[in-house]
């Protein structure tokens, strides 16, 4: 008997992907379009992401260029950026918007590290929750008699290897982000 780990592996991949996006949203001193992913703009009677309304390019290491498809949306994009509290400075010109990333203070770097640690804890909780669900399912199969006790413990070992591997990937991702924060 084999236990189907495919749904568990998919859930792990989703957790890692979500965590990667969360880390991408943490603004460091380097200009990255991912910082704008969570900013929503009120246009055409709906909330839309900036990337749905414009092209976003990296102009230099400290500057992003936002070129709206419709130049009239520029004011709404600027307003949304100001209201989002990203700490970015925005200026407009005839081509669109220029978003500047200020230098990080040591206090801000410490805050960003704390945020990254909070995000990794959330990811670890999700991972533990997924692991607990799979372990419960394995134990249930043993009680039903479709899995032997030896198989149960072999499945538990397989499951734990997948969890450990995912935990290592989470640690590597947060390590890279902390290096980015440190500058």
N, C-alpha and C positions, 0 to 999 in steps of 0.2 A: 504494500500500500504506500502510495506517495501522497504527501500533503501538497495541495496547490497553493504555492506561495505567490502566484502572479498578482492577486489583488493586493497583497501586503507589499510586494515590490512596487506596484503602481502607487500605492499610498506613500511609500517612502520617497519615491521620485517626486510626487506632488509636494511633499513637505520640504524637500530640498529645493525645489523650484520656487516655492513660495518664500522660503527663507532667503534665497538669492535675490528675489525681487525686493524683499524688505530691506536687505542690506544695500541694494542699489539705490534705494530711496534715501539713505542716510547721506547727507551732503558733506563731502569733504572739501578740501581746498581746490580740487580739480573739477573742471567743468564736465559734467556727464548728463546727457539727456534723460537718464533714468530718474533724476531728481524731480523732474516735472511730471512723472507718470501719475502721481496721485492728485495733481492739481486739476480741478474741474472748472470749466468755463460755462457760464450761462449764456447760450446763444440759441437763436431759433426756437425758443421755448423749451429747451432741453439742456441738461448738463452733459458736456462733452469734454473729452480729454484734449489737451493741447495738440497732441500728435495727430488727432483726427481733423484738426482745423488748419494745420500748418506743417511746414518742413522745419525740422530742428537739426541744426548742424553745429559742430564744435568749431568755433572761429579760432580760438587759441586756448591754451591750458586753463585760462581763467574766464573765458567768455563763450556763451552760446548765442547763436543767431536763430531767432524764430521768424520765419517768413510765412505769414498767413496766406492761405489760398485766396481769401477774400480780405483785402487790406482793411475793410471796415470792421473786421473782427479784432483788429489789433488793440483797440481800446478795451474791449472786453477781456482779452487775454491779459493785458497789463493789469487790469483791475483784479482779475482772479489771482494773479501772481502776488499782488500786494496783500490781498485778503488771506492768502494761504499761509502767510507768516514763515516763508522759507528763509528769510534773512538775505535774500538775493536783491541786488539793485537792478532796476529795469529802466532802460531808456528807449525811446522810439525815434526812428528816423524814416526816411522815405522808403527803405527796403523792408522795414518791419520792426522787430524789437531786438535789442541787445541785452542779454542777461549776464551780469557780472557777478563772479563769485569772490567775495572778500576773503582776505587772509584769515585763517583760523587763529583764534587766541588759545592759549593753553587751557583756559577755563572751558571754552567751547569744545576743544579736543577731548577733555575729560568727560563732558556731557555726552558727546558722541560715542565714546567708548562704553559708557553706561547704557546707552540706548542699544548698542550692538549686543551687549551682554543680556539685556532684557529680551531682545529678539531671539537670541540663541536659546534662552530658557524656554520661551514659548514653543520653539521648534522641538526642543527636547521633550517637553510635555506631550506634544502631539505624537512624537515618536514612541514614547512610553505608552500612551493610550492605544496606539495601533498594535504595539507588541502585546499588551494585556488582552486585547480583543482576540488576537490570533492564539495566544496561549489558552484562553478560555475555550475557543473553538476546538483546539487540539485535545484538551482535557474532556470536553463533551464527547468527542469522537471515541475516546478511550472508554468512557462510561457506557456508551452505546455498544461497545464491543467491536467497532470497525477498525480500531487501532490497538495494537498491543502496547504494553507498558514500555518495552524496549523502543518501539517506534516512536512513542510519545516523547521519550527523552532525546531520541535522535532528531526529531522535528524541533524540539526545544533548542537543541544545540544549533541547528541550521538557522532557526529564527534569530537566535542571539548573535550569530555571526553577521547576519544582515543588519541587525540593529547596531552592532559595534562598527561596522563599515560605514553606515550612515552617520553615526556619531563622529567618526573620524573626519568625514567630509564636511560636516557642520563646523568642526573645530578649524579645519583648514580654511574654510570660507571666512570665518570671523577673524582668523589670524591675518589673512590678506587684507581684510577691511581695516584692521587695527594698524597695519603698516601704512596703508593709504591715509588714514587719519593722522598718523604721526608725521606724514609728509616725507 
